[in-house]
């Protein structure tokens, strides 16, 4: 599923709360003790690991702003998928569904680009899960999964078919 040109602008708007202050204390204000944390992006995953907040699911691609970087590793079970830039593949959606059924922590390593995978993650993540992803040059976005977010992201996914 390719991202249509007319959706690019819409996807620049954060799906949740944009945190410009990405300190541990500020992030913790948005979590509960038993939050199911999902990170999308290498820098976001690395930041959570540095704060000793182990994501239940992390999705990384070894790139940051299209530059190669070292993948933030933890002792998570590793899954692999292909997902070209500007697309969401059926394989990556299936991998997200599988990862959410696997005992955490799980890390999906994407060959390609993981940016758009925040959309299917929001569709399939458990209710009240917390998704964190980077907003380039602005900060960190925190999305709490509600039916409203699930509906909005499913609509975006449908527009990509």
N, C-alpha and C positions, 0 to 999 in steps of 0.2 A: 504494500500500500504506500503510494507516494504522497508526500505532502504537497497539496495544491498551492500554487502561488498566493491565492487569495486568503489562505489560512496563516501564512507566515507572520503577518502583522499581529493577528489575534493571539498567536502563541507567544508573542513577546511580553504580553501582560502576565504577571504572576498568577498562578492558580490559587495561591493562598496568601499568607502574610509574608511580606518582604521584610527581612531583618537586615538592617544596615550594620547594626552592632552584632557581630557573630561570636561574641564571647560565650564561654561555657555557661556562665550564669544566665545570660539572656536566652540561650537555647533551652536551658533547663526549665525556664519559666513556662515553656510551651509543651513540656513533657510531663507524664506521670511516671511513677516508679516502675510500672509494668507496661510502658508504651511499647508497641510493636513498631520499631523504627525501620524505615526503608530509606536508603540513600541512593540517589542516582547521580553519578558523576564521581570522578577520581578525587578532585579537591575536597568535595563535600564528604566523601567517605573517609579520606585521610584526616580531615578535621575531627570527625566524630571519633575515630580511633584514637587520635591524639588526646581527646577529652575523656577517653576510656568509656565511651558510649558505643557499645558494640551493636551495629545494625543487625536486625534479624535477617534482612536481605540488603545486599549492596550490589549495584550494577555499575561496572566500570569498563573503560575501553582503552586505557593506557594513553589517553590523549587529554590535553587541557588546552583549550582554545586552539585546537587542531595541531598542537605541538606534542611530540612524543614525551612521555614522562614515565616514571617508575610507577607501576600499579601498586596501590596501597593493599598490602596483603594482610590477612588475619587468618586465624585457624578455621575459617569457614569452609564448608563443602563447596567445591568449585563446579560450576556448570558453564558450558560454552555455547555461544550462538553467533550467527552472522546477522548483521543488521547494517546495511549500507547507509551512508549519510542521506538525510532527507526522506527516509523511509521507515516503516514499521513492518517487519516481516512476520509472517504467520509463525515461523520458527521461533522468533523472539517472544511472541505472545505465548506460545506453548511453553517455552522455557520459563517465563514468568509464572505461569499457572503451576508448573511442576515445582518451581522453587518455593512457592507459597504453600505447597503441600509437604515440603521437606522440613525435617527438624532443623531449626535455626542454630547457628548462623549459616547463611548460604550466600555465595558470591557468584553473580553471573558475569563472566568475562566476555565482552562483546568484541567480535572482530568486525570493525566498522565504526559506528557511532552510536552512543547510548542516549543522546539528548532527548529524542522524541519518545523514548520508552517510558518516560514519566506518565504519558497518556494511558497506555494499557495498565501500568502499575496502579494508577488511580482507579481504573475500572475494576480490577481484580483483587486489590488489597482488602484485607479484612476491615470491617466497620471499625472506626476510631483509630486505625493505624495512622502513624505520623510519617509523612513522606518529606524528605529534605532534598532539595536540589539547588544548584547554584544559579543565580541570575547574573550573567556576565557583567563584570565591572560595577555591580550594584550591591550584592550581598547574597543572602541565603533565603530561599523560600521554604516556608513550612506549611504543609497542607495536611489538615486533619480529614480523614476519609469519612464523608457523610454521603447520604443518598444523593444530595444535591450535587456534590463534586463528582460522584460516580455517573450521574446522568449527563452532566456537562462534558465529561471526558469521553463518555460513550458516544455522544453526539459528534465530538471532534473526530473520533475514530471512524464513525460512519461516513463522515464527509471525505475521508481519505480513500474510501473503497473505489 
